[in-house]
């Protein structure tokens, strides 16, 4: 099958797709075989490409979250430098602050769910 595909690519003057040999655990081999048998994928390459697509998307989402957190931290440190921070000097202060934040988040969620 690969020979036919590479021949078709060469007739169209399209470079062949790169190939890789991948070692799979029995679990992932069975998963791919079941995905092919169910008709979800035509072959193992499609299944692997779908998995790589998800991995690529997850990494992009993770990077976006990291960038957002860096921005939020930068804003928070700037606010603290301007004296806009709060002082929590005990475990009780921290607990009270966290509980208040949770209550405010729940209240905000209830108003948006209605």
Residue, then its C-alpha position, 0 to 999 in steps of 0.5 A: x500500500x505504501x508503494x502505491x501511495x508513494x508511486x501516486x505521489x511521485x506521478x503528481x510530483x508531490x513528495x511522499x509523506x514521511x514515515x515513522x516506525x512507532x512502538x506501541x503498548x498492547x493497550x494502544x495497539x488494541x485501541x487503534x485496531x478497535x478504532x479501525x474495526x469500528x470504522x472511526x479510522x481507515x488505518x493506523x496512520x489516521x488514528x496516530x495523526x488524530x492523536x497527534x492533532x489532539x496533543x498539538x491542540x492540548x499543548x497550544x491550550x496549555x501555552x495559552x493558559x501559561x501566558x494568561x497566568x503570567x499576565x495575571x501574575x504580572x498584573x497582581x504584582x503590579x497591583x501589590x506594588x501600588x499598595x492594592x494588595x491584601x495582607x493575610x497574616x494567619x491561617x484563619x485569614x487565608x481560610x476566610x479569604x478563600x471561603x469568601x472567594x468561593x462564596x462570591x464565585x458561587x453567587x456569580x455562577x447562580x446569577x449567570x445560570x438564571 
